[in-house]
Amino acid sequence: MKHKLELETWNRKEHFLFFKQMEEPFFGITTRVDCSKAYTNAKKLGVSFFTYYLHKTLIGVNAVENFRYRIIDNEVYVFDRIDASATILREDKTFGFSLMEYAEDINEFAEITRKEIERIQNTTGLITRDFENNLIHFSAVPWIDFTSYSHARSYTWPDSCPKISFGKMAEENGKKTMAIAVHVHHGLADGYHVGQFLTLLQELLNE
């Protein structure tokens, strides 16, 4: 479900109108998160680490309202729930775009994720299903401990979905960390909102 944001009473109306006219309205931030406890908890729960930090990411995304804003026909809509379209690698080293529907319960979400990964790995091609706008575009790059990140984008495609990417896990002095890149449409969110999300995500990973 979604509802339209009343643009005339929105305190970010001017910001939205300013940034949405740009050829590249997205901006990105790259930082690191401590995943020491999250890695241990995933093992204890018997779920993959990928599933665990994707679930925590979706909890954070759904908690920050600006990450649930999407632009549809030049109007801003607020979605009640945001899911993830994650890139899933196949044995032949191609990947497909998946759909992981958000569920609050980690075990339920793990089962959703398991079935969707299996489905992607038994299909071919890039886009194997229809997608709505209530998504984040999610990717893991576990081979690279990156320090910056960019995305392939068509400026003519009306995209407003946040893009969140995790890198290779690094360990130093017993502390595990990962790079994370967050790209958002500047008409919908600012650095403050990205900071809200990253602060909450770190708290969730520390639980």
Sequence and secondary structure as in RCSB ss.txt:
>XXXX:A:sequence
MKHKLELETWNRKEHFLFFKQMEEPFFGITTRVDCSKAYTNAKKLGVSFFTYYLHKTLIGVNAVENFRYRIIDNE
VYVFDRIDASATILREDKTFGFSLMEYAEDINEFAEITRKEIERIQNTTGLITRDFENNLIHFSAVPWIDFTSYS
HARSYTWPDSCPKISFGKMAEENGKKTMAIAVHVHHGLADGYHVGQFLTLLQELLNE
>XXXX:A:secstr
 EEE  GGG TTHHHHHHHHTSS  EEEEEEEEE HHHHHHHHHHT  HHHHHHHHHHHHHHHSGGGGEEEETTE
EEEES  EEEEEEE TTS EEE  B   SSHHHHHHHHHHHHHHHHTS SSB S   SSEEEEEE TT   S   
    TTS     EEEEEEEEEETTEEEEEEEEEEETTT  HHHHHHHHHHHHHHHT 
